[in-house]
Amino acid sequence: MKIQDWNLKPLKPRLAEETADEPLAEDIYVNTIVATKDNKRVLLHRVVKVNPDGSEEVFIIKASPKIIETNH
């Protein structure tokens, strides 16, 4: 897909093992997209939060590859 001059590709979700200590949220969904333009690469996270009344809040979070390579 292409938006303006950015080429967009969805990332395949990695399946992590579920642990009993961390419950998964049923009201938050995240889709990750790689956007490229002029040999620059940016990761975009589209976060959708479903409120109790059924309405949705959508957030777009930008992460650069340098941030991703940080070892925590």
PyMOL Python script that loads the backbone (N, CA, C, O; Angstrom):
from pymol import cmd

cmd.read_pdbstr("""\
ATOM      1  N   MET A   1       0.853  -1.163   0.000  1.00  0.00           N
ATOM      2  CA  MET A   1       0.000   0.000   0.000  1.00  0.00           C
ATOM      3  C   MET A   1       0.905   1.233   0.000  1.00  0.00           C
ATOM      4  O   MET A   1       2.029   1.189   0.500  1.00  0.00           O
ATOM      5  N   LYS A   2       0.410   2.317  -0.557  1.00  0.00           N
ATOM      6  CA  LYS A   2       1.180   3.545  -0.624  1.00  0.00           C
ATOM      7  C   LYS A   2       0.309   4.716  -0.188  1.00  0.00           C
ATOM      8  O   LYS A   2      -0.812   4.875  -0.672  1.00  0.00           O
ATOM      9  N   ILE A   3       0.824   5.536   0.726  1.00  0.00           N
ATOM     10  CA  ILE A   3       0.145   6.755   1.162  1.00  0.00           C
ATOM     11  C   ILE A   3       1.124   7.895   0.948  1.00  0.00           C
ATOM     12  O   ILE A   3       2.239   7.885   1.471  1.00  0.00           O
ATOM     13  N   GLN A   4       0.690   8.874   0.170  1.00  0.00           N
ATOM     14  CA  GLN A   4       1.557   9.967  -0.283  1.00  0.00           C
ATOM     15  C   GLN A   4       2.793   9.328  -0.908  1.00  0.00           C
ATOM     16  O   GLN A   4       2.640   8.522  -1.826  1.00  0.00           O
ATOM     17  N   ASP A   5       3.993   9.636  -0.469  1.00  0.00           N
ATOM     18  CA  ASP A   5       5.201   9.034  -1.035  1.00  0.00           C
ATOM     19  C   ASP A   5       5.738   7.885  -0.186  1.00  0.00           C
ATOM     20  O   ASP A   5       6.822   7.372  -0.460  1.00  0.00           O
ATOM     21  N   TRP A   6       4.998   7.479   0.832  1.00  0.00           N
ATOM     22  CA  TRP A   6       5.443   6.411   1.730  1.00  0.00           C
ATOM     23  C   TRP A   6       4.894   5.071   1.261  1.00  0.00           C
ATOM     24  O   TRP A   6       3.705   4.952   0.966  1.00  0.00           O
ATOM     25  N   ASN A   7       5.765   4.055   1.192  1.00  0.00           N
ATOM     26  CA  ASN A   7       5.341   2.686   0.932  1.00  0.00           C
ATOM     27  C   ASN A   7       5.102   2.022   2.280  1.00  0.00           C
ATOM     28  O   ASN A   7       5.950   2.093   3.170  1.00  0.00           O
ATOM     29  N   LEU A   8       3.951   1.378   2.433  1.00  0.00           N
ATOM     30  CA  LEU A   8       3.584   0.776   3.717  1.00  0.00           C
ATOM     31  C   LEU A   8       3.466  -0.731   3.576  1.00  0.00           C
ATOM     32  O   LEU A   8       2.883  -1.232   2.615  1.00  0.00           O
ATOM     33  N   LYS A   9       4.026  -1.449   4.541  1.00  0.00           N
ATOM     34  CA  LYS A   9       3.946  -2.902   4.587  1.00  0.00           C
ATOM     35  C   LYS A   9       3.601  -3.329   6.006  1.00  0.00           C
ATOM     36  O   LYS A   9       4.274  -2.908   6.946  1.00  0.00           O
ATOM     37  N   PRO A  10       2.577  -4.147   6.188  1.00  0.00           N
ATOM     38  CA  PRO A  10       2.284  -4.630   7.551  1.00  0.00           C
ATOM     39  C   PRO A  10       3.327  -5.647   7.994  1.00  0.00           C
ATOM     40  O   PRO A  10       3.848  -6.412   7.182  1.00  0.00           O
ATOM     41  N   LEU A  11       3.624  -5.649   9.276  1.00  0.00           N
ATOM     42  CA  LEU A  11       4.534  -6.642   9.844  1.00  0.00           C
ATOM     43  C   LEU A  11       3.738  -7.851  10.282  1.00  0.00           C
ATOM     44  O   LEU A  11       2.598  -7.729  10.730  1.00  0.00           O
ATOM     45  N   LYS A  12       4.336  -9.003  10.152  1.00  0.00           N
ATOM     46  CA  LYS A  12       3.713 -10.219  10.651  1.00  0.00           C
ATOM     47  C   LYS A  12       3.842 -10.231  12.170  1.00  0.00           C
ATOM     48  O   LYS A  12       4.942 -10.031  12.686  1.00  0.00           O
ATOM     49  N   PRO A  13       2.773 -10.455  12.886  1.00  0.00           N
ATOM     50  CA  PRO A  13       2.898 -10.468  14.354  1.00  0.00           C
ATOM     51  C   PRO A  13       3.702 -11.673  14.833  1.00  0.00           C
ATOM     52  O   PRO A  13       3.552 -12.783  14.322  1.00  0.00           O
ATOM     53  N   ARG A  14       4.542 -11.435  15.807  1.00  0.00           N
ATOM     54  CA  ARG A  14       5.281 -12.532  16.425  1.00  0.00           C
ATOM     55  C   ARG A  14       4.414 -13.114  17.523  1.00  0.00           C
ATOM     56  O   ARG A  14       3.798 -12.381  18.297  1.00  0.00           O
ATOM     57  N   LEU A  15       4.371 -14.410  17.586  1.00  0.00           N
ATOM     58  CA  LEU A  15       3.572 -15.055  18.623  1.00  0.00           C
ATOM     59  C   LEU A  15       4.463 -15.350  19.816  1.00  0.00           C
ATOM     60  O   LEU A  15       5.357 -16.193  19.747  1.00  0.00           O
ATOM     61  N   ALA A  16       4.213 -14.655  20.895  1.00  0.00           N
ATOM     62  CA  ALA A  16       4.983 -14.859  22.116  1.00  0.00           C
ATOM     63  C   ALA A  16       4.229 -15.827  23.024  1.00  0.00           C
ATOM     64  O   ALA A  16       3.003 -15.930  22.987  1.00  0.00           O
ATOM     65  N   GLU A  17       4.994 -16.515  23.822  1.00  0.00           N
ATOM     66  CA  GLU A  17       4.366 -17.416  24.782  1.00  0.00           C
ATOM     67  C   GLU A  17       3.637 -16.604  25.840  1.00  0.00           C
ATOM     68  O   GLU A  17       4.162 -15.613  26.347  1.00  0.00           O
ATOM     69  N   GLU A  18       2.433 -17.027  26.166  1.00  0.00           N
ATOM     70  CA  GLU A  18       1.666 -16.338  27.200  1.00  0.00           C
ATOM     71  C   GLU A  18       2.138 -16.809  28.569  1.00  0.00           C
ATOM     72  O   GLU A  18       2.402 -17.992  28.782  1.00  0.00           O
ATOM     73  N   THR A  19       2.236 -15.873  29.471  1.00  0.00           N
ATOM     74  CA  THR A  19       2.610 -16.226  30.836  1.00  0.00           C
ATOM     75  C   THR A  19       1.413 -15.982  31.739  1.00  0.00           C
ATOM     76  O   THR A  19       0.567 -15.138  31.445  1.00  0.00           O
ATOM     77  N   ALA A  20       1.346 -16.706  32.814  1.00  0.00           N
ATOM     78  CA  ALA A  20       0.231 -16.562  33.753  1.00  0.00           C
ATOM     79  C   ALA A  20       0.283 -15.220  34.476  1.00  0.00           C
ATOM     80  O   ALA A  20      -0.746 -14.728  34.939  1.00  0.00           O
ATOM     81  N   ASP A  21       1.477 -14.619  34.577  1.00  0.00           N
ATOM     82  CA  ASP A  21       1.629 -13.351  35.289  1.00  0.00           C
ATOM     83  C   ASP A  21       1.091 -12.165  34.492  1.00  0.00           C
ATOM     84  O   ASP A  21       0.717 -11.149  35.078  1.00  0.00           O
ATOM     85  N   GLU A  22       1.046 -12.280  33.167  1.00  0.00           N
ATOM     86  CA  GLU A  22       0.642 -11.156  32.328  1.00  0.00           C
ATOM     87  C   GLU A  22      -0.659 -11.462  31.592  1.00  0.00           C
ATOM     88  O   GLU A  22      -0.642 -12.171  30.586  1.00  0.00           O
ATOM     89  N   PRO A  23      -1.767 -10.950  32.067  1.00  0.00           N
ATOM     90  CA  PRO A  23      -3.012 -11.157  31.319  1.00  0.00           C
ATOM     91  C   PRO A  23      -3.010 -10.311  30.059  1.00  0.00           C
ATOM     92  O   PRO A  23      -2.499  -9.191  30.061  1.00  0.00           O
ATOM     93  N   LEU A  24      -3.578 -10.839  28.982  1.00  0.00           N
ATOM     94  CA  LEU A  24      -3.668 -10.090  27.734  1.00  0.00           C
ATOM     95  C   LEU A  24      -4.892  -9.190  27.768  1.00  0.00           C
ATOM     96  O   LEU A  24      -5.952  -9.597  28.244  1.00  0.00           O
ATOM     97  N   ALA A  25      -4.754  -7.972  27.266  1.00  0.00           N
ATOM     98  CA  ALA A  25      -5.866  -7.021  27.237  1.00  0.00           C
ATOM     99  C   ALA A  25      -6.792  -7.376  26.080  1.00  0.00           C
ATOM    100  O   ALA A  25      -6.336  -7.588  24.956  1.00  0.00           O
ATOM    101  N   GLU A  26      -8.075  -7.438  26.355  1.00  0.00           N
ATOM    102  CA  GLU A  26      -9.045  -7.749  25.311  1.00  0.00           C
ATOM    103  C   GLU A  26      -9.592  -6.492  24.658  1.00  0.00           C
ATOM    104  O   GLU A  26     -10.317  -6.578  23.667  1.00  0.00           O
ATOM    105  N   ASP A  27      -9.253  -5.314  25.200  1.00  0.00           N
ATOM    106  CA  ASP A  27      -9.801  -4.077  24.669  1.00  0.00           C
ATOM    107  C   ASP A  27      -8.762  -3.210  23.950  1.00  0.00           C
ATOM    108  O   ASP A  27      -9.052  -2.066  23.598  1.00  0.00           O
ATOM    109  N   ILE A  28      -7.546  -3.748  23.729  1.00  0.00           N
ATOM    110  CA  ILE A  28      -6.492  -2.999  23.046  1.00  0.00           C
ATOM    111  C   ILE A  28      -5.920  -3.870  21.928  1.00  0.00           C
ATOM    112  O   ILE A  28      -5.554  -5.024  22.150  1.00  0.00           O
ATOM    113  N   TYR A  29      -5.849  -3.299  20.726  1.00  0.00           N
ATOM    114  CA  TYR A  29      -5.323  -4.002  19.565  1.00  0.00           C
ATOM    115  C   TYR A  29      -4.212  -3.172  18.947  1.00  0.00           C
ATOM    116  O   TYR A  29      -4.329  -1.950  18.857  1.00  0.00           O
ATOM    117  N   VAL A  30      -3.125  -3.825  18.517  1.00  0.00           N
ATOM    118  CA  VAL A  30      -1.985  -3.123  17.934  1.00  0.00           C
ATOM    119  C   VAL A  30      -1.648  -3.739  16.581  1.00  0.00           C
ATOM    120  O   VAL A  30      -1.505  -4.956  16.465  1.00  0.00           O
ATOM    121  N   ASN A  31      -1.521  -2.891  15.553  1.00  0.00           N
ATOM    122  CA  ASN A  31      -1.050  -3.302  14.239  1.00  0.00           C
ATOM    123  C   ASN A  31       0.223  -2.523  13.974  1.00  0.00           C
ATOM    124  O   ASN A  31       0.262  -1.310  14.184  1.00  0.00           O
ATOM    125  N   THR A  32       1.270  -3.204  13.513  1.00  0.00           N
ATOM    126  CA  THR A  32       2.538  -2.554  13.234  1.00  0.00           C
ATOM    127  C   THR A  32       2.774  -2.517  11.732  1.00  0.00           C
ATOM    128  O   THR A  32       2.554  -3.505  11.031  1.00  0.00           O
ATOM    129  N   ILE A  33       3.227  -1.361  11.246  1.00  0.00           N
ATOM    130  CA  ILE A  33       3.443  -1.142   9.821  1.00  0.00           C
ATOM    131  C   ILE A  33       4.838  -0.555   9.634  1.00  0.00           C
ATOM    132  O   ILE A  33       5.266   0.295  10.415  1.00  0.00           O
ATOM    133  N   VAL A  34       5.553  -1.011   8.590  1.00  0.00           N
ATOM    134  CA  VAL A  34       6.835  -0.422   8.220  1.00  0.00           C
ATOM    135  C   VAL A  34       6.574   0.550   7.076  1.00  0.00           C
ATOM    136  O   VAL A  34       6.008   0.168   6.052  1.00  0.00           O
ATOM    137  N   ALA A  35       6.985   1.807   7.245  1.00  0.00           N
ATOM    138  CA  ALA A  35       6.835   2.822   6.204  1.00  0.00           C
ATOM    139  C   ALA A  35       8.220   3.179   5.686  1.00  0.00           C
ATOM    140  O   ALA A  35       9.119   3.475   6.473  1.00  0.00           O
ATOM    141  N   THR A  36       8.401   3.154   4.352  1.00  0.00           N
ATOM    142  CA  THR A  36       9.688   3.499   3.760  1.00  0.00           C
ATOM    143  C   THR A  36       9.516   4.613   2.737  1.00  0.00           C
ATOM    144  O   THR A  36       8.529   4.665   2.003  1.00  0.00           O
ATOM    145  N   LYS A  37      10.511   5.507   2.709  1.00  0.00           N
ATOM    146  CA  LYS A  37      10.516   6.617   1.764  1.00  0.00           C
ATOM    147  C   LYS A  37      11.950   7.120   1.648  1.00  0.00           C
ATOM    148  O   LYS A  37      12.583   7.428   2.658  1.00  0.00           O
ATOM    149  N   ASP A  38      12.460   7.204   0.431  1.00  0.00           N
ATOM    150  CA  ASP A  38      13.815   7.708   0.186  1.00  0.00           C
ATOM    151  C   ASP A  38      14.853   7.004   1.063  1.00  0.00           C
ATOM    152  O   ASP A  38      15.684   7.661   1.690  1.00  0.00           O
ATOM    153  N   ASN A  39      14.807   5.682   1.106  1.00  0.00           N
ATOM    154  CA  ASN A  39      15.729   4.852   1.895  1.00  0.00           C
ATOM    155  C   ASN A  39      15.667   5.122   3.393  1.00  0.00           C
ATOM    156  O   ASN A  39      16.612   4.796   4.112  1.00  0.00           O
ATOM    157  N   LYS A  40      14.584   5.705   3.874  1.00  0.00           N
ATOM    158  CA  LYS A  40      14.357   5.888   5.306  1.00  0.00           C
ATOM    159  C   LYS A  40      13.261   4.920   5.722  1.00  0.00           C
ATOM    160  O   LYS A  40      12.299   4.708   4.984  1.00  0.00           O
ATOM    161  N   ARG A  41      13.407   4.338   6.898  1.00  0.00           N
ATOM    162  CA  ARG A  41      12.450   3.361   7.386  1.00  0.00           C
ATOM    163  C   ARG A  41      11.912   3.795   8.747  1.00  0.00           C
ATOM    164  O   ARG A  41      12.672   4.170   9.640  1.00  0.00           O
ATOM    165  N   VAL A  42      10.598   3.737   8.886  1.00  0.00           N
ATOM    166  CA  VAL A  42       9.945   4.122  10.133  1.00  0.00           C
ATOM    167  C   VAL A  42       8.920   3.053  10.481  1.00  0.00           C
ATOM    168  O   VAL A  42       8.212   2.557   9.605  1.00  0.00           O
ATOM    169  N   LEU A  43       8.840   2.701  11.752  1.00  0.00           N
ATOM    170  CA  LEU A  43       7.799   1.785  12.219  1.00  0.00           C
ATOM    171  C   LEU A  43       6.661   2.599  12.806  1.00  0.00           C
ATOM    172  O   LEU A  43       6.876   3.516  13.599  1.00  0.00           O
ATOM    173  N   LEU A  44       5.451   2.249  12.406  1.00  0.00           N
ATOM    174  CA  LEU A  44       4.258   2.890  12.943  1.00  0.00           C
ATOM    175  C   LEU A  44       3.428   1.834  13.650  1.00  0.00           C
ATOM    176  O   LEU A  44       3.181   0.758  13.106  1.00  0.00           O
ATOM    177  N   HIS A  45       3.004   2.144  14.854  1.00  0.00           N
ATOM    178  CA  HIS A  45       2.127   1.254  15.612  1.00  0.00           C
ATOM    179  C   HIS A  45       0.754   1.914  15.664  1.00  0.00           C
ATOM    180  O   HIS A  45       0.611   3.027  16.169  1.00  0.00           O
ATOM    181  N   ARG A  46      -0.240   1.227  15.143  1.00  0.00           N
ATOM    182  CA  ARG A  46      -1.618   1.723  15.210  1.00  0.00           C
ATOM    183  C   ARG A  46      -2.290   1.007  16.367  1.00  0.00           C
ATOM    184  O   ARG A  46      -2.515  -0.202  16.315  1.00  0.00           O
ATOM    185  N   VAL A  47      -2.607   1.754  17.403  1.00  0.00           N
ATOM    186  CA  VAL A  47      -3.190   1.187  18.620  1.00  0.00           C
ATOM    187  C   VAL A  47      -4.664   1.590  18.679  1.00  0.00           C
ATOM    188  O   VAL A  47      -4.999   2.772  18.603  1.00  0.00           O
ATOM    189  N   VAL A  48      -5.533   0.597  18.815  1.00  0.00           N
ATOM    190  CA  VAL A  48      -6.968   0.845  18.931  1.00  0.00           C
ATOM    191  C   VAL A  48      -7.407   0.383  20.312  1.00  0.00           C
ATOM    192  O   VAL A  48      -7.219  -0.776  20.682  1.00  0.00           O
ATOM    193  N   LYS A  49      -7.998   1.309  21.073  1.00  0.00           N
ATOM    194  CA  LYS A  49      -8.527   0.986  22.407  1.00  0.00           C
ATOM    195  C   LYS A  49     -10.038   1.055  22.332  1.00  0.00           C
ATOM    196  O   LYS A  49     -10.607   2.074  21.941  1.00  0.00           O
ATOM    197  N   VAL A  50     -10.685  -0.038  22.709  1.00  0.00           N
ATOM    198  CA  VAL A  50     -12.140  -0.094  22.715  1.00  0.00           C
ATOM    199  C   VAL A  50     -12.624   0.267  24.120  1.00  0.00           C
ATOM    200  O   VAL A  50     -12.279  -0.397  25.097  1.00  0.00           O
ATOM    201  N   ASN A  51     -13.419   1.317  24.202  1.00  0.00           N
ATOM    202  CA  ASN A  51     -13.961   1.781  25.483  1.00  0.00           C
ATOM    203  C   ASN A  51     -15.163   0.932  25.888  1.00  0.00           C
ATOM    204  O   ASN A  51     -15.752   0.260  25.042  1.00  0.00           O
ATOM    205  N   PRO A  52     -15.536   0.951  27.175  1.00  0.00           N
ATOM    206  CA  PRO A  52     -16.678   0.160  27.640  1.00  0.00           C
ATOM    207  C   PRO A  52     -17.992   0.483  26.909  1.00  0.00           C
ATOM    208  O   PRO A  52     -18.863  -0.379  26.791  1.00  0.00           O
ATOM    209  N   ASP A  53     -18.131   1.728  26.419  1.00  0.00           N
ATOM    210  CA  ASP A  53     -19.367   2.087  25.711  1.00  0.00           C
ATOM    211  C   ASP A  53     -19.346   1.669  24.234  1.00  0.00           C
ATOM    212  O   ASP A  53     -20.299   1.939  23.504  1.00  0.00           O
ATOM    213  N   GLY A  54     -18.256   1.005  23.789  1.00  0.00           N
ATOM    214  CA  GLY A  54     -18.164   0.529  22.419  1.00  0.00           C
ATOM    215  C   GLY A  54     -17.444   1.480  21.477  1.00  0.00           C
ATOM    216  O   GLY A  54     -17.124   1.098  20.351  1.00  0.00           O
ATOM    217  N   SER A  55     -17.182   2.705  21.906  1.00  0.00           N
ATOM    218  CA  SER A  55     -16.446   3.645  21.058  1.00  0.00           C
ATOM    219  C   SER A  55     -14.970   3.251  21.031  1.00  0.00           C
ATOM    220  O   SER A  55     -14.493   2.532  21.910  1.00  0.00           O
ATOM    221  N   GLU A  56     -14.258   3.728  20.018  1.00  0.00           N
ATOM    222  CA  GLU A  56     -12.849   3.390  19.865  1.00  0.00           C
ATOM    223  C   GLU A  56     -11.979   4.639  19.882  1.00  0.00           C
ATOM    224  O   GLU A  56     -12.371   5.693  19.382  1.00  0.00           O
ATOM    225  N   GLU A  57     -10.800   4.505  20.461  1.00  0.00           N
ATOM    226  CA  GLU A  57      -9.779   5.549  20.413  1.00  0.00           C
ATOM    227  C   GLU A  57      -8.616   4.975  19.611  1.00  0.00           C
ATOM    228  O   GLU A  57      -8.180   3.853  19.866  1.00  0.00           O
ATOM    229  N   VAL A  58      -8.114   5.742  18.643  1.00  0.00           N
ATOM    230  CA  VAL A  58      -7.028   5.277  17.794  1.00  0.00           C
ATOM    231  C   VAL A  58      -5.809   6.170  18.009  1.00  0.00           C
ATOM    232  O   VAL A  58      -5.908   7.397  17.965  1.00  0.00           O
ATOM    233  N   PHE A  59      -4.662   5.541  18.240  1.00  0.00           N
ATOM    234  CA  PHE A  59      -3.393   6.241  18.438  1.00  0.00           C
ATOM    235  C   PHE A  59      -2.397   5.729  17.412  1.00  0.00           C
ATOM    236  O   PHE A  59      -2.347   4.528  17.144  1.00  0.00           O
ATOM    237  N   ILE A  60      -1.602   6.626  16.835  1.00  0.00           N
ATOM    238  CA  ILE A  60      -0.505   6.244  15.947  1.00  0.00           C
ATOM    239  C   ILE A  60       0.795   6.594  16.668  1.00  0.00           C
ATOM    240  O   ILE A  60       1.016   7.747  17.038  1.00  0.00           O
ATOM    241  N   ILE A  61       1.649   5.596  16.862  1.00  0.00           N
ATOM    242  CA  ILE A  61       2.914   5.792  17.564  1.00  0.00           C
ATOM    243  C   ILE A  61       4.039   5.510  16.577  1.00  0.00           C
ATOM    244  O   ILE A  61       4.054   4.463  15.931  1.00  0.00           O
ATOM    245  N   LYS A  62       4.976   6.437  16.461  1.00  0.00           N
ATOM    246  CA  LYS A  62       6.097   6.300  15.541  1.00  0.00           C
ATOM    247  C   LYS A  62       7.331   5.841  16.313  1.00  0.00           C
ATOM    248  O   LYS A  62       7.649   6.390  17.369  1.00  0.00           O
ATOM    249  N   ALA A  63       8.025   4.832  15.783  1.00  0.00           N
ATOM    250  CA  ALA A  63       9.264   4.347  16.386  1.00  0.00           C
ATOM    251  C   ALA A  63      10.323   4.276  15.302  1.00  0.00           C
ATOM    252  O   ALA A  63      10.095   3.679  14.250  1.00  0.00           O
ATOM    253  N   SER A  64      11.468   4.873  15.543  1.00  0.00           N
ATOM    254  CA  SER A  64      12.545   4.829  14.552  1.00  0.00           C
ATOM    255  C   SER A  64      13.343   3.542  14.736  1.00  0.00           C
ATOM    256  O   SER A  64      13.344   2.971  15.827  1.00  0.00           O
ATOM    257  N   PRO A  65      14.031   3.070  13.673  1.00  0.00           N
ATOM    258  CA  PRO A  65      14.847   1.862  13.816  1.00  0.00           C
ATOM    259  C   PRO A  65      15.920   1.983  14.887  1.00  0.00           C
ATOM    260  O   PRO A  65      16.289   0.979  15.496  1.00  0.00           O
ATOM    261  N   LYS A  66      16.436   3.202  15.135  1.00  0.00           N
ATOM    262  CA  LYS A  66      17.455   3.390  16.167  1.00  0.00           C
ATOM    263  C   LYS A  66      16.878   3.059  17.544  1.00  0.00           C
ATOM    264  O   LYS A  66      17.564   2.457  18.371  1.00  0.00           O
ATOM    265  N   ILE A  67      15.630   3.444  17.797  1.00  0.00           N
ATOM    266  CA  ILE A  67      14.990   3.132  19.072  1.00  0.00           C
ATOM    267  C   ILE A  67      14.798   1.634  19.224  1.00  0.00           C
ATOM    268  O   ILE A  67      14.966   1.085  20.313  1.00  0.00           O
ATOM    269  N   ILE A  68      14.446   0.980  18.135  1.00  0.00           N
ATOM    270  CA  ILE A  68      14.181  -0.458  18.163  1.00  0.00           C
ATOM    271  C   ILE A  68      15.451  -1.238  18.476  1.00  0.00           C
ATOM    272  O   ILE A  68      15.390  -2.264  19.154  1.00  0.00           O
ATOM    273  N   GLU A  69      16.610  -0.767  17.990  1.00  0.00           N
ATOM    274  CA  GLU A  69      17.873  -1.470  18.199  1.00  0.00           C
ATOM    275  C   GLU A  69      18.414  -1.303  19.614  1.00  0.00           C
ATOM    276  O   GLU A  69      19.392  -1.958  19.977  1.00  0.00           O
ATOM    277  N   THR A  70      17.799  -0.440  20.420  1.00  0.00           N
ATOM    278  CA  THR A  70      18.259  -0.226  21.786  1.00  0.00           C
ATOM    279  C   THR A  70      18.085  -1.509  22.595  1.00  0.00           C
ATOM    280  O   THR A  70      17.012  -2.111  22.590  1.00  0.00           O
ATOM    281  N   ASN A  71      19.117  -1.912  23.271  1.00  0.00           N
ATOM    282  CA  ASN A  71      19.082  -3.127  24.081  1.00  0.00           C
ATOM    283  C   ASN A  71      18.659  -2.768  25.493  1.00  0.00           C
ATOM    284  O   ASN A  71      19.346  -1.991  26.157  1.00  0.00           O
ATOM    285  N   HIS A  72      17.566  -3.302  25.964  1.00  0.00           N
ATOM    286  CA  HIS A  72      17.084  -2.985  27.310  1.00  0.00           C
ATOM    287  C   HIS A  72      17.502  -4.059  28.268  1.00  0.00           C
ATOM    288  O   HIS A  72      17.193  -3.980  29.457  1.00  0.00           O
TER     289      HIS A  72
END
""", "prot")
cmd.dss("prot")
cmd.show_as("cartoon", "prot")
cmd.util.cbc("prot")
cmd.orient("prot")
